[in-house]
Amino acid sequence: EKKALGTAAGPDYYLPLTLNLLSTFLYITNYFIAGPTSAVYIETLGGNKALAGMVIGATPWAAMVSAVLFSYWTNYNFRRPLLFSGVCQCLGNLMYASALRYDSIGLIMLGRVMIGLGGPRAINRRYIADICPLSSRTAASAYFVTLSAAAVAAGPGDRKS
């Protein structure tokens, strides 16, 4: 039996909400790590610094496409889109990290596109709106925004000098 939207009771939604918020934090951290490091990464592979803007921009463009897909897909299910998102994120990070080994700027770009395609923000927002009880929705939204802001700071903060 399917529950009505916004009527999850008790602790049934706490673990999924925690995982959703964690995926938000990790995605945003991942997104902001590329900013301060992409120019150095591109230059290390023999490319021009100007490509760094394309590397950074590839993720939000792909995320824009995936947001439409995830918006439709979450009409039916949250689990599969979130798993798909996680797989895209893992593959994208693997490609991005492997680019140095394979001396491939194309792999950097493809990795960042995959990271964008796996951007879970639409899923996370939709989960809060549809599943969290009305009495907890404001708090869940506040956690979402707080973790997003913390991730913005943590991304560049992870960079080793």
N, C-alpha and C positions, 0 to 999 in steps of 0.2 A: 504494500500500500504506500502510495506516494504522499508525503506530507505537503501541506500548503506552504507556499513561499513565506518565509519570515516566521515560521512556527517551530523551528528546531528547539527542542526542549533540553534543559539540563546540560550535562557535559558532552552530549552527542556532537556538538559542533566545536568544542574547545580544541581538540587535537587537530582537526582539519583547519581550523582558523589559525592555529599556531604554525602549522606547516605552510599555509598561504602567506602569512606574514613573514616567515623565514624566507620563502621564495622571493618575496618582494625585496627584502634586505639584500639577499645574495645577487639578484639581478641588477639592482641599482649600484651596488658596490662594484660588480663586474663592469657595468656600463662606465662608471667614472674612473676605473683603473686605466682604461685605454687613453683617456685624455692626456695626462701628463707623460705617458710613456710611448705613445704611438709614433711620434716623430723620430725618437731615438731608435725604435724598433725598425722602422722603415729605412732609416739611414744605415743601420747595421746590415741590412740586406741589400744595400747599394741603391736604394731608391731615393727620390727627392722628398724633402720635408713636406712639400705641398700635398703629397699623397696622404699625409696624416689626416687632413680634413676629410678626405673621402673615407678613410678607415673609420673615423669617428662618426661620420654621417651615415654610413651603411647600416648601422644598428637601428637608429630610429626610423629609417625608411622601411626596413624589413618589419619592424615592430608595428608600423602603421598598417601594413598589409595583414599581419597576423592578428591584429586587434579585431579586424572585421571577421576573420575566420573564427577566432575564439568567441566573439560575441554571438555568432550564430550557433556554434558548437555547444556552448554552455546553456543553450535553451534545453538541451537534452541530458547533459551530464557534466559533472565537474572533474571527475577522476581522469578520464581519458585525455581531455585537453591539457590538464596539469601534467600528466605523465609525458605526453607529446612535447610539451614545453620543456620539461626537464631533460628529455633526450636531446632536443635541439640545442639546449644550453650546453650540455656535456660535449656533444659533437663539435659545436662551435668553439668551445674553449680548447678542445683537443687540437682542432685545426689551427687555431690562433697560436697555440704554444708550439705546434710542430713546424710552423713556418720557418723558424730559425734553422731547424735541423735540415729541412729540405730546401732552404734558401729560396723561398717562394713568397713573393708579395701577393700573388693571387690567392694563396692559402690564407693569408692574413685577412684579405677581403672576404673570402668565402666564410671564414670562421666568424667574422663580425656579422655577416648577413644571417648566418645560422643562429647566432646569439639573439639577434633582433627578432627572427621568426619565432624563437622560443620565449620571447618576452611575455611574462605571465601577468602583467599589470591589469589587462582587461579581465582576466579570469579572477584575479584577486578582488578587484572592485565588485565584480558581479557576485562573487561568493558572499561578500559582506552585505550587499544589497538584498540578495535573495534568500540566504540561509540564516544569517544571524537574526535572532529574535529582535523585535523592534526595541525592546528595552536595553539591548546591548549594542545596537547598531552604531550609535554615536561613539561609544568607547572603542569599538572595533575600528571605526574610521579614523579615530584619533591615533590609535596604535599604528595603523597603516601609514599615516602621514609622518608620524614620529620616526618610525623605522626607515621610511624613505629618506628623511632628512639626515638621519644618522648614517645611512649608507652613502649618501653624497659626500659626507665628511670622511667616512672610512675608506672609500675607494682610493682617492689620492694618498690617504694616510698609510695605505699598505705599501706604498712605493719605498723601496730601499734606496737610500742615497749613495 
